[in-house]
Amino acid sequence: MNEQFFFESLSDETRRRILVLILKHEELCVCELFQALDVPQPKVSRHLAVLREAVVLAQRREGLWVYYRINPLLPTWAYRTLEQMVQGCGDLELFLSDSKRLDEMPNRPVRCCA
């Protein structure tokens, strides 16, 4: 893992919001993320690409859906950094609003397996 790419991936507020949601919910698809963040789907997809390139996120396909989760091969120090980020900002209004919008999302995809 390239530490510089890891920390650069955390420098953007939208990417931090994505990571907080994924850490709280284990895995989410793009439609859940753009609904929760209230930003356009292409913007979410660009940020997910940055996080994948930094090896922070992994993905799995289930039918038409692609689900994103924290990369299980992430080094312990990196995972702990993400956990600390969630503890530090997860209770801020912006992040709470994201979680609320996700919880209120109609027709969320149903996962058959994780």
Secondary structure, 3 states (H helix, E strand, C coil): CCHHHHHHHCCCHHHHHHHHHHHHHCEEEHHHHHHHHCCCHHHHHHHHHHHHHCCCEEEEEECCEEEEEECCCCCHHHHHHHHHHHHHHCCCHHHHHHHHHHHCCCCCCCCCCC
